[in-house]
Amino acid sequence: MAKKTKAQIEKEIAEVEAIKNQLQEEKRQADGLPSTQDSAQGAIVREAQKLANQIVLERDALEQKTTTGKIYSRFDIGNDVISNRKEKVTAGLWSNGTGELKSFHTSSAQTSSNAGRYYFDVYNSASTSVGSSVQFAIAYGHKHGSGSLITNEDFPTKAVYTQYKNLLLAPGDNTFTFDNSVDEEHILAINFQRARIKEKLDPGNWELVLSGSLSGGETGGGNITKLIDNSGGKDATINDGQRVYSVVSGTIANGELTTDDDGVTGGYGLVYPDLGIIVLNPGRLKERGITPTGTVTASNTNNQYNMMLFNAISGAAAYNSSYGFQARNEEEITSTFYYVRVKNADYNFSNNPTFSTGSLGALRHPTMIKDPKTYITTVGLYNDRQELLATAKLSKPLIKSFDREALIKVKLDF
């Protein structure tokens, strides 16, 4: 046998080494491991492609299954479901979704009770009438308790002022301040019934009309004051996490007045739309004849400023039916849309007993042989445990056959 040269031996060793490396790479590939020459990014791309191919295979396999007699269809999350769509919706704030309240009533049982010393509930009709319900409440507060009779060693007006101060003002601020840095030790508050504002009072979409006793304004109607907020022209002030706008004279239709008819501008109060509260300045309302022009408050005396504000609101509506209290609420609706795709071979049969006859389940109507027809009336949404979560009713039955397909859009709000 001829002796191998050194070059031949090195060549054989290299070939063996190459075969060894190839076997190692094939084993790594069989184990699902990346090639030693691949980068980490290449391995991630391959794994993603592998998963994508698996998903496609599973989906295709599901579509290839027979659909005759199918009860459930699984949503393709990527193509059939659109989630987290948000939109702002406004509606009339008062009962039955109306946007203007023209009739105002109080309950003698409530106003004459101890609760009446703190606030008056205002109803849309006589409190004892069918369908009557609370729309908002009126309260008067004084920093030192003036204007109220002492009740169990408590001054109701002081309790009211303190409550609204703690709720609306920043920590350490003990006095309400209105336009032009005017501090007031007394307030009138309108508190909308909580369920009516839903998420919030819609800024720029409320208008309050008050009737005063001063001469001027409109003939025969006393001194008419129309109030809105200034959200149309200014950004809200953020106070302790809550939006605050100033209450100014004007109308929803025409916006804010540049100058009031008495030559004074602004100072009427503050509105907190996120809480559904309007705080009015009695000192400014006194200039409009709504609160007394003499002594504003008196110690240990029930001045009934709640009733004065109620009379100003109801009096304006009684004078002119167009002077109601306009208001709208606002809420953000989050929606998920489900696109139910019913293909031509899907849901053409029914398990309703009227659909078939006999022990063998033959079609009851011969005309449906080879051409069955059903009607879609309801879409049910189920979880993976086949538990019914929600139903959607169609406005009218939708005919379905092998010649027809349907696309039904289901909107789920929450």
Secondary structure, 3 states (H helix, E strand, C coil): CCCCCHHHHHHHHHHHHHHHHHHHHHHHHHCCCCCCCCCHHHHHHHHHHHHHHHHHHHHHHHHHCCCCCCCCCCCCHHHHEEEEEEEEEEEECCHHHCCEECCCECCHHHHCCHHHHCCEEEECCCCCCCCCCEEEEEEEEECCCCCCCCECCECHHHHHHHHHHHHHCCCCCCCEEEHHHEEECEEEEEEECHHHHECEECCCCCEEEEEECCCCCCCCCCEEEEEEECCCCCCCEEECCEEEEEEEEEECCCEECCCCCCCCCCCCEEEECCCCEEEECHHHHHCCCCCCCCCCCCCCCCCCHHHHHHHHHHHHHHHCCCCCEECEEEEEEEEEEEEEEECCCCCCCCCCHHHEECCCCEECCHHHCCCCCEEEEEEEEECCCCCEEEEEEEEEEEEECCCCCEEEEEEEEC
